[in-house]
Amino acid sequence: MSQVIPLIASHFFGVIFCSSLWGLSLAQTWYYFHTFPKDSFHTKILVAFLSILGTVQIILVSASIYQYTIVWAGDPVMSLYVTPAFEASMGVSSVIAFGVQLTYAHRIWRLSFCNKLLTFSIVILAFIALGCGAAMLVETVKTPEWQITSGSNSSALVFYLASIACDLLIAGSQAYLFHKSRTGIGRLGGLITRLTILVINVGLLTSIDVTIFVILFLVCPSNGAFLVPYILMSHCYLNSFLSVLNSRLILRELVHNEEFTCPNIVASSINRLGFEINPPSQARSQCLSTPPSPSGTQSRRPSQSESHRDSTCQPQSRSPSQSHFAVSSVDAPPITLETRV
């Protein structure tokens, strides 16, 4: 009985903390569909699929703790076995982590201009983690005893080491590629710095959770303390993925509020980094369109600074008889040098 109580207690606290993260993921999912209705169809399907898997995972771990505390109450022998519901939750957690890692791999593929070595390294680590997770599940199904499962399990160790390596590689590569994408356009460098901090924080969230599990799994496997970070793992991945998607609204507000010379150029630069903050049609028309004058008032003549700003966004048309030498200034009208034959 002394071995059963720590296992059930760790399982219970893991379910409580996981329920909090599950509620946060539901709020983020609702926020995503409410705020970004024009996102692509496959992105919406991915968000809905991962959210459903997160709901299934919390149902399974809750059913598992119900099995221990209600169905098997007072039976210390049965409490030493892993419930089928918990075994199913292990598979769901592996699929959620794998889906989020592949999504980040696709973003890095775009951000790095199809860098095969970097992208395939992330994909290989994600597949290694998925395969080891499946092997760990098969071993648990064959011998569903906590004493054997919490012992020396090479599949579990490789699974979490591959997950840590994949998460760190994702965060590090995005930070490096963001740094390379810095330009001199307005305050774009400040936005990229905020993006870098964001991806590092969400990457560290999953890495810290997996690291805590590995430490507890190796140091004190008998008391079941490793169950807490293990149950939280899938929802850490899910919330980190949703937080990156939902952060686009803040980036959009920063782009529109900051005094950029051409907001559409800044928006297209952020879009290339994998953060679609504006629909393409809206981004193109943002610098070309001018606000209509209020009814009943006379339209004013644009100032020199506004004329210069528009000239930087729109290419100037020249007749075939004119040469390509054109000089524009804020204080003087454009001067065109003509070459006569």
Protein Blocks (a to p, Z undefined) as FASTA:
>chain_A
ZZmmmmmmmmmmmmmmmmmmmmmmmmmmmmmmmmmmmbcfklmmmmmmmmmmmmmmmmmm
mmmmmmmmmmmgoiaklmmpccfklmmmmmmmmmmmmmmmmmmmmmmmmmnoopaklmmm
mmmmmmmmmmmmmmmmmmmmmmccfklmmmccfklmmmmmmmmmmmmmmmmmmmmmmmmm
pcfehjlmmmmmmmmmmmmmmmmmmmmmmmmmmmmmmmmmmnommmmmmmmmmmmmmmmm
mmmmmmmmmmmmmmmmpccfblmlmmmmmmmnopafbdfklmmmmmmpccdddehiacdd
ddfklmmmmmmmpccdddfkbcfbdcddfkbccddddddZZ
